[in-house]
Amino acid sequence: MTLSPQLPSVDFSRIGPAVGARFPDVRLPDQTGRLVDLHTERGARRALVVVYRSARW
C-alpha cells in the first residue's frame, strides 16, 4: 500500500483579485478566435469573468 503525500492547505480567498477590484488588462480569444480586450469591449459595463479548467489537461 502506497501512501499519498499530504498536499499543503491553500487559502483560496488570498489568491487572485479581490471582489470588486479592477480585473487585470487581458486580451483573450473569443469562441471564434478573435482577440477581445476585456476593458475595451465592455466599456463602463460590469463583467463577470468565469475561468473554467477542464479535468482533461
PyMOL Python script that loads the backbone (N, CA, C, O; Angstrom):
from pymol import cmd

cmd.read_pdbstr("""\
ATOM      1  N   MET A   1       0.842  -1.174   0.000  1.00  0.00           N
ATOM      2  CA  MET A   1       0.000   0.000   0.000  1.00  0.00           C
ATOM      3  C   MET A   1       0.887   1.236   0.000  1.00  0.00           C
ATOM      4  O   MET A   1       1.769   1.370   0.848  1.00  0.00           O
ATOM      5  N   THR A   2       0.655   2.145  -0.953  1.00  0.00           N
ATOM      6  CA  THR A   2       1.433   3.376  -1.052  1.00  0.00           C
ATOM      7  C   THR A   2       0.621   4.539  -0.506  1.00  0.00           C
ATOM      8  O   THR A   2      -0.537   4.728  -0.877  1.00  0.00           O
ATOM      9  N   LEU A   3       1.233   5.314   0.373  1.00  0.00           N
ATOM     10  CA  LEU A   3       0.549   6.476   0.923  1.00  0.00           C
ATOM     11  C   LEU A   3       0.838   7.699   0.072  1.00  0.00           C
ATOM     12  O   LEU A   3       1.973   7.909  -0.354  1.00  0.00           O
ATOM     13  N   SER A   4      -0.176   8.500  -0.176  1.00  0.00           N
ATOM     14  CA  SER A   4       0.000   9.743  -0.925  1.00  0.00           C
ATOM     15  C   SER A   4       0.505  10.825   0.011  1.00  0.00           C
ATOM     16  O   SER A   4       0.080  10.897   1.164  1.00  0.00           O
ATOM     17  N   PRO A   5       1.412  11.671  -0.477  1.00  0.00           N
ATOM     18  CA  PRO A   5       1.856  12.775   0.374  1.00  0.00           C
ATOM     19  C   PRO A   5       0.700  13.754   0.595  1.00  0.00           C
ATOM     20  O   PRO A   5      -0.121  13.958  -0.299  1.00  0.00           O
ATOM     21  N   GLN A   6       0.637  14.349   1.762  1.00  0.00           N
ATOM     22  CA  GLN A   6      -0.421  15.308   2.070  1.00  0.00           C
ATOM     23  C   GLN A   6      -0.132  16.624   1.354  1.00  0.00           C
ATOM     24  O   GLN A   6       0.975  17.156   1.439  1.00  0.00           O
ATOM     25  N   LEU A   7      -1.131  17.141   0.652  1.00  0.00           N
ATOM     26  CA  LEU A   7      -0.982  18.416  -0.026  1.00  0.00           C
ATOM     27  C   LEU A   7      -1.102  19.550   0.982  1.00  0.00           C
ATOM     28  O   LEU A   7      -1.844  19.438   1.957  1.00  0.00           O
ATOM     29  N   PRO A   8      -0.372  20.647   0.752  1.00  0.00           N
ATOM     30  CA  PRO A   8      -0.462  21.772   1.681  1.00  0.00           C
ATOM     31  C   PRO A   8      -1.838  22.427   1.608  1.00  0.00           C
ATOM     32  O   PRO A   8      -2.488  22.406   0.563  1.00  0.00           O
ATOM     33  N   SER A   9      -2.266  22.995   2.698  1.00  0.00           N
ATOM     34  CA  SER A   9      -3.534  23.709   2.749  1.00  0.00           C
ATOM     35  C   SER A   9      -3.384  25.035   2.004  1.00  0.00           C
ATOM     36  O   SER A   9      -2.373  25.722   2.154  1.00  0.00           O
ATOM     37  N   VAL A  10      -4.388  25.394   1.201  1.00  0.00           N
ATOM     38  CA  VAL A  10      -4.346  26.626   0.418  1.00  0.00           C
ATOM     39  C   VAL A  10      -5.543  27.489   0.800  1.00  0.00           C
ATOM     40  O   VAL A  10      -6.680  27.019   0.798  1.00  0.00           O
ATOM     41  N   ASP A  11      -5.283  28.754   1.128  1.00  0.00           N
ATOM     42  CA  ASP A  11      -6.354  29.705   1.421  1.00  0.00           C
ATOM     43  C   ASP A  11      -6.720  30.397   0.116  1.00  0.00           C
ATOM     44  O   ASP A  11      -6.060  31.356  -0.284  1.00  0.00           O
ATOM     45  N   PHE A  12      -7.771  29.918  -0.553  1.00  0.00           N
ATOM     46  CA  PHE A  12      -8.145  30.429  -1.860  1.00  0.00           C
ATOM     47  C   PHE A  12      -8.658  31.866  -1.813  1.00  0.00           C
ATOM     48  O   PHE A  12      -8.711  32.527  -2.850  1.00  0.00           O
ATOM     49  N   SER A  13      -9.035  32.360  -0.645  1.00  0.00           N
ATOM     50  CA  SER A  13      -9.505  33.745  -0.550  1.00  0.00           C
ATOM     51  C   SER A  13      -8.366  34.733  -0.739  1.00  0.00           C
ATOM     52  O   SER A  13      -8.619  35.921  -0.943  1.00  0.00           O
ATOM     53  N   ARG A  14      -7.122  34.279  -0.676  1.00  0.00           N
ATOM     54  CA  ARG A  14      -5.965  35.165  -0.829  1.00  0.00           C
ATOM     55  C   ARG A  14      -5.330  35.076  -2.228  1.00  0.00           C
ATOM     56  O   ARG A  14      -4.299  35.698  -2.485  1.00  0.00           O
ATOM     57  N   ILE A  15      -5.946  34.305  -3.119  1.00  0.00           N
ATOM     58  CA  ILE A  15      -5.406  34.120  -4.462  1.00  0.00           C
ATOM     59  C   ILE A  15      -6.247  34.927  -5.452  1.00  0.00           C
ATOM     60  O   ILE A  15      -7.477  34.878  -5.408  1.00  0.00           O
ATOM     61  N   GLY A  16      -5.593  35.661  -6.335  1.00  0.00           N
ATOM     62  CA  GLY A  16      -6.293  36.404  -7.372  1.00  0.00           C
ATOM     63  C   GLY A  16      -6.801  37.745  -6.890  1.00  0.00           C
ATOM     64  O   GLY A  16      -6.569  38.138  -5.747  1.00  0.00           O
ATOM     65  N   PRO A  17      -7.501  38.451  -7.780  1.00  0.00           N
ATOM     66  CA  PRO A  17      -8.020  39.779  -7.433  1.00  0.00           C
ATOM     67  C   PRO A  17      -9.105  39.679  -6.361  1.00  0.00           C
ATOM     68  O   PRO A  17      -9.820  38.680  -6.279  1.00  0.00           O
ATOM     69  N   ALA A  18      -9.215  40.711  -5.554  1.00  0.00           N
ATOM     70  CA  ALA A  18     -10.265  40.765  -4.534  1.00  0.00           C
ATOM     71  C   ALA A  18     -11.597  41.071  -5.199  1.00  0.00           C
ATOM     72  O   ALA A  18     -11.635  41.626  -6.298  1.00  0.00           O
ATOM     73  N   VAL A  19     -12.682  40.712  -4.539  1.00  0.00           N
ATOM     74  CA  VAL A  19     -14.007  41.027  -5.047  1.00  0.00           C
ATOM     75  C   VAL A  19     -14.125  42.540  -5.174  1.00  0.00           C
ATOM     76  O   VAL A  19     -13.845  43.271  -4.224  1.00  0.00           O
ATOM     77  N   GLY A  20     -14.539  43.005  -6.342  1.00  0.00           N
ATOM     78  CA  GLY A  20     -14.694  44.428  -6.588  1.00  0.00           C
ATOM     79  C   GLY A  20     -13.445  45.115  -7.118  1.00  0.00           C
ATOM     80  O   GLY A  20     -13.508  46.272  -7.533  1.00  0.00           O
ATOM     81  N   ALA A  21     -12.307  44.420  -7.110  1.00  0.00           N
ATOM     82  CA  ALA A  21     -11.064  45.006  -7.616  1.00  0.00           C
ATOM     83  C   ALA A  21     -11.087  45.015  -9.143  1.00  0.00           C
ATOM     84  O   ALA A  21     -11.755  44.190  -9.767  1.00  0.00           O
ATOM     85  N   ARG A  22     -10.357  45.949  -9.734  1.00  0.00           N
ATOM     86  CA  ARG A  22     -10.268  46.012 -11.193  1.00  0.00           C
ATOM     87  C   ARG A  22      -9.543  44.766 -11.701  1.00  0.00           C
ATOM     88  O   ARG A  22      -8.475  44.405 -11.207  1.00  0.00           O
ATOM     89  N   PHE A  23     -10.139  44.126 -12.687  1.00  0.00           N
ATOM     90  CA  PHE A  23      -9.545  42.925 -13.274  1.00  0.00           C
ATOM     91  C   PHE A  23      -8.343  43.347 -14.119  1.00  0.00           C
ATOM     92  O   PHE A  23      -8.392  44.396 -14.760  1.00  0.00           O
ATOM     93  N   PRO A  24      -7.288  42.576 -14.137  1.00  0.00           N
ATOM     94  CA  PRO A  24      -6.112  42.934 -14.948  1.00  0.00           C
ATOM     95  C   PRO A  24      -6.470  43.081 -16.427  1.00  0.00           C
ATOM     96  O   PRO A  24      -7.405  42.445 -16.913  1.00  0.00           O
ATOM     97  N   ASP A  25      -5.719  43.922 -17.133  1.00  0.00           N
ATOM     98  CA  ASP A  25      -5.930  44.082 -18.573  1.00  0.00           C
ATOM     99  C   ASP A  25      -5.540  42.786 -19.272  1.00  0.00           C
ATOM    100  O   ASP A  25      -4.415  42.309 -19.131  1.00  0.00           O
ATOM    101  N   VAL A  26      -6.470  42.228 -20.019  1.00  0.00           N
ATOM    102  CA  VAL A  26      -6.211  40.972 -20.725  1.00  0.00           C
ATOM    103  C   VAL A  26      -6.797  41.041 -22.129  1.00  0.00           C
ATOM    104  O   VAL A  26      -7.797  41.719 -22.367  1.00  0.00           O
ATOM    105  N   ARG A  27      -6.167  40.335 -23.046  1.00  0.00           N
ATOM    106  CA  ARG A  27      -6.688  40.108 -24.394  1.00  0.00           C
ATOM    107  C   ARG A  27      -6.712  38.607 -24.599  1.00  0.00           C
ATOM    108  O   ARG A  27      -5.676  37.943 -24.580  1.00  0.00           O
ATOM    109  N   LEU A  28      -7.913  38.084 -24.795  1.00  0.00           N
ATOM    110  CA  LEU A  28      -8.078  36.646 -24.952  1.00  0.00           C
ATOM    111  C   LEU A  28      -8.949  36.364 -26.166  1.00  0.00           C
ATOM    112  O   LEU A  28      -9.757  37.208 -26.555  1.00  0.00           O
ATOM    113  N   PRO A  29      -8.796  35.182 -26.774  1.00  0.00           N
ATOM    114  CA  PRO A  29      -9.631  34.841 -27.931  1.00  0.00           C
ATOM    115  C   PRO A  29     -11.057  34.493 -27.502  1.00  0.00           C
ATOM    116  O   PRO A  29     -11.275  33.856 -26.472  1.00  0.00           O
ATOM    117  N   ASP A  30     -12.030  34.930 -28.325  1.00  0.00           N
ATOM    118  CA  ASP A  30     -13.411  34.524 -28.077  1.00  0.00           C
ATOM    119  C   ASP A  30     -13.652  33.170 -28.748  1.00  0.00           C
ATOM    120  O   ASP A  30     -12.710  32.522 -29.204  1.00  0.00           O
ATOM    121  N   GLN A  31     -14.907  32.750 -28.805  1.00  0.00           N
ATOM    122  CA  GLN A  31     -15.219  31.422 -29.345  1.00  0.00           C
ATOM    123  C   GLN A  31     -14.907  31.279 -30.825  1.00  0.00           C
ATOM    124  O   GLN A  31     -14.842  30.160 -31.334  1.00  0.00           O
ATOM    125  N   THR A  32     -14.709  32.411 -31.539  1.00  0.00           N
ATOM    126  CA  THR A  32     -14.371  32.340 -32.960  1.00  0.00           C
ATOM    127  C   THR A  32     -12.885  32.556 -33.215  1.00  0.00           C
ATOM    128  O   THR A  32     -12.433  32.483 -34.357  1.00  0.00           O
ATOM    129  N   GLY A  33     -12.118  32.825 -32.147  1.00  0.00           N
ATOM    130  CA  GLY A  33     -10.687  33.036 -32.284  1.00  0.00           C
ATOM    131  C   GLY A  33     -10.279  34.496 -32.372  1.00  0.00           C
ATOM    132  O   GLY A  33      -9.086  34.799 -32.398  1.00  0.00           O
ATOM    133  N   ARG A  34     -11.261  35.423 -32.419  1.00  0.00           N
ATOM    134  CA  ARG A  34     -10.967  36.855 -32.476  1.00  0.00           C
ATOM    135  C   ARG A  34     -10.488  37.326 -31.111  1.00  0.00           C
ATOM    136  O   ARG A  34     -11.112  37.019 -30.096  1.00  0.00           O
ATOM    137  N   LEU A  35      -9.364  38.084 -31.076  1.00  0.00           N
ATOM    138  CA  LEU A  35      -8.854  38.598 -29.802  1.00  0.00           C
ATOM    139  C   LEU A  35      -9.771  39.693 -29.279  1.00  0.00           C
ATOM    140  O   LEU A  35     -10.144  40.610 -30.010  1.00  0.00           O
ATOM    141  N   VAL A  36     -10.122  39.585 -28.020  1.00  0.00           N
ATOM    142  CA  VAL A  36     -11.024  40.528 -27.374  1.00  0.00           C
ATOM    143  C   VAL A  36     -10.305  41.139 -26.185  1.00  0.00           C
ATOM    144  O   VAL A  36      -9.749  40.426 -25.349  1.00  0.00           O
ATOM    145  N   ASP A  37     -10.318  42.474 -26.114  1.00  0.00           N
ATOM    146  CA  ASP A  37      -9.768  43.190 -24.963  1.00  0.00           C
ATOM    147  C   ASP A  37     -10.925  43.409 -23.993  1.00  0.00           C
ATOM    148  O   ASP A  37     -11.894  44.091 -24.327  1.00  0.00           O
ATOM    149  N   LEU A  38     -10.830  42.844 -22.814  1.00  0.00           N
ATOM    150  CA  LEU A  38     -11.933  42.864 -21.857  1.00  0.00           C
ATOM    151  C   LEU A  38     -12.412  44.282 -21.556  1.00  0.00           C
ATOM    152  O   LEU A  38     -13.613  44.544 -21.620  1.00  0.00           O
ATOM    153  N   HIS A  39     -11.515  45.195 -21.234  1.00  0.00           N
ATOM    154  CA  HIS A  39     -11.912  46.536 -20.824  1.00  0.00           C
ATOM    155  C   HIS A  39     -12.444  47.362 -21.992  1.00  0.00           C
ATOM    156  O   HIS A  39     -13.358  48.165 -21.804  1.00  0.00           O
ATOM    157  N   THR A  40     -11.902  47.187 -23.177  1.00  0.00           N
ATOM    158  CA  THR A  40     -12.372  47.927 -24.346  1.00  0.00           C
ATOM    159  C   THR A  40     -13.755  47.455 -24.763  1.00  0.00           C
ATOM    160  O   THR A  40     -14.619  48.277 -25.066  1.00  0.00           O
ATOM    161  N   GLU A  41     -13.978  46.158 -24.784  1.00  0.00           N
ATOM    162  CA  GLU A  41     -15.246  45.593 -25.244  1.00  0.00           C
ATOM    163  C   GLU A  41     -16.412  45.936 -24.327  1.00  0.00           C
ATOM    164  O   GLU A  41     -17.515  46.199 -24.806  1.00  0.00           O
ATOM    165  N   ARG A  42     -16.191  45.937 -23.041  1.00  0.00           N
ATOM    166  CA  ARG A  42     -17.310  46.136 -22.120  1.00  0.00           C
ATOM    167  C   ARG A  42     -17.564  47.585 -21.795  1.00  0.00           C
ATOM    168  O   ARG A  42     -18.635  47.906 -21.279  1.00  0.00           O
ATOM    169  N   GLY A  43     -16.617  48.492 -22.076  1.00  0.00           N
ATOM    170  CA  GLY A  43     -16.815  49.909 -21.777  1.00  0.00           C
ATOM    171  C   GLY A  43     -16.999  50.115 -20.283  1.00  0.00           C
ATOM    172  O   GLY A  43     -16.187  49.647 -19.485  1.00  0.00           O
ATOM    173  N   ALA A  44     -18.058  50.809 -19.899  1.00  0.00           N
ATOM    174  CA  ALA A  44     -18.319  51.092 -18.479  1.00  0.00           C
ATOM    175  C   ALA A  44     -19.194  50.020 -17.836  1.00  0.00           C
ATOM    176  O   ALA A  44     -19.487  50.091 -16.642  1.00  0.00           O
ATOM    177  N   ARG A  45     -19.612  49.024 -18.625  1.00  0.00           N
ATOM    178  CA  ARG A  45     -20.479  47.972 -18.070  1.00  0.00           C
ATOM    179  C   ARG A  45     -19.667  47.026 -17.198  1.00  0.00           C
ATOM    180  O   ARG A  45     -18.456  46.888 -17.373  1.00  0.00           O
ATOM    181  N   ARG A  46     -20.326  46.395 -16.282  1.00  0.00           N
ATOM    182  CA  ARG A  46     -19.674  45.401 -15.425  1.00  0.00           C
ATOM    183  C   ARG A  46     -19.536  44.092 -16.175  1.00  0.00           C
ATOM    184  O   ARG A  46     -20.235  43.847 -17.158  1.00  0.00           O
ATOM    185  N   ALA A  47     -18.629  43.255 -15.703  1.00  0.00           N
ATOM    186  CA  ALA A  47     -18.420  41.961 -16.348  1.00  0.00           C
ATOM    187  C   ALA A  47     -18.254  40.880 -15.290  1.00  0.00           C
ATOM    188  O   ALA A  47     -17.750  41.129 -14.195  1.00  0.00           O
ATOM    189  N   LEU A  48     -18.680  39.703 -15.633  1.00  0.00           N
ATOM    190  CA  LEU A  48     -18.453  38.531 -14.803  1.00  0.00           C
ATOM    191  C   LEU A  48     -17.460  37.663 -15.549  1.00  0.00           C
ATOM    192  O   LEU A  48     -17.724  37.248 -16.678  1.00  0.00           O
ATOM    193  N   VAL A  49     -16.327  37.385 -14.935  1.00  0.00           N
ATOM    194  CA  VAL A  49     -15.294  36.579 -15.576  1.00  0.00           C
ATOM    195  C   VAL A  49     -15.312  35.192 -14.937  1.00  0.00           C
ATOM    196  O   VAL A  49     -15.146  35.050 -13.726  1.00  0.00           O
ATOM    197  N   VAL A  50     -15.516  34.181 -15.768  1.00  0.00           N
ATOM    198  CA  VAL A  50     -15.541  32.801 -15.298  1.00  0.00           C
ATOM    199  C   VAL A  50     -14.362  32.078 -15.926  1.00  0.00           C
ATOM    200  O   VAL A  50     -14.215  32.058 -17.148  1.00  0.00           O
ATOM    201  N   VAL A  51     -13.523  31.484 -15.087  1.00  0.00           N
ATOM    202  CA  VAL A  51     -12.382  30.715 -15.575  1.00  0.00           C
ATOM    203  C   VAL A  51     -12.711  29.242 -15.385  1.00  0.00           C
ATOM    204  O   VAL A  51     -12.968  28.784 -14.271  1.00  0.00           O
ATOM    205  N   TYR A  52     -12.699  28.528 -16.465  1.00  0.00           N
ATOM    206  CA  TYR A  52     -13.052  27.101 -16.439  1.00  0.00           C
ATOM    207  C   TYR A  52     -11.840  26.292 -16.861  1.00  0.00           C
ATOM    208  O   TYR A  52     -11.265  26.515 -17.927  1.00  0.00           O
ATOM    209  N   ARG A  53     -11.474  25.383 -16.040  1.00  0.00           N
ATOM    210  CA  ARG A  53     -10.362  24.495 -16.380  1.00  0.00           C
ATOM    211  C   ARG A  53     -10.901  23.075 -16.378  1.00  0.00           C
ATOM    212  O   ARG A  53     -11.367  22.575 -15.355  1.00  0.00           O
ATOM    213  N   SER A  54     -10.832  22.448 -17.512  1.00  0.00           N
ATOM    214  CA  SER A  54     -11.380  21.096 -17.609  1.00  0.00           C
ATOM    215  C   SER A  54     -10.497  20.126 -16.835  1.00  0.00           C
ATOM    216  O   SER A  54      -9.351  20.424 -16.501  1.00  0.00           O
ATOM    217  N   ALA A  55     -11.053  18.989 -16.568  1.00  0.00           N
ATOM    218  CA  ALA A  55     -10.305  17.959 -15.848  1.00  0.00           C
ATOM    219  C   ALA A  55      -9.298  17.270 -16.773  1.00  0.00           C
ATOM    220  O   ALA A  55      -8.420  16.538 -16.315  1.00  0.00           O
ATOM    221  N   ARG A  56      -9.437  17.511 -18.066  1.00  0.00           N
ATOM    222  CA  ARG A  56      -8.531  16.891 -19.035  1.00  0.00           C
ATOM    223  C   ARG A  56      -7.463  17.904 -19.444  1.00  0.00           C
ATOM    224  O   ARG A  56      -7.791  18.901 -20.088  1.00  0.00           O
ATOM    225  N   TRP A  57      -6.224  17.684 -19.099  1.00  0.00           N
ATOM    226  CA  TRP A  57      -5.147  18.636 -19.329  1.00  0.00           C
ATOM    227  C   TRP A  57      -4.385  18.193 -20.519  1.00  0.00           C
ATOM    228  O   TRP A  57      -3.418  18.846 -20.911  1.00  0.00           O
TER     229      TRP A  57
END
""", "prot")
cmd.dss("prot")
cmd.show_as("cartoon", "prot")
cmd.util.cbc("prot")
cmd.orient("prot")
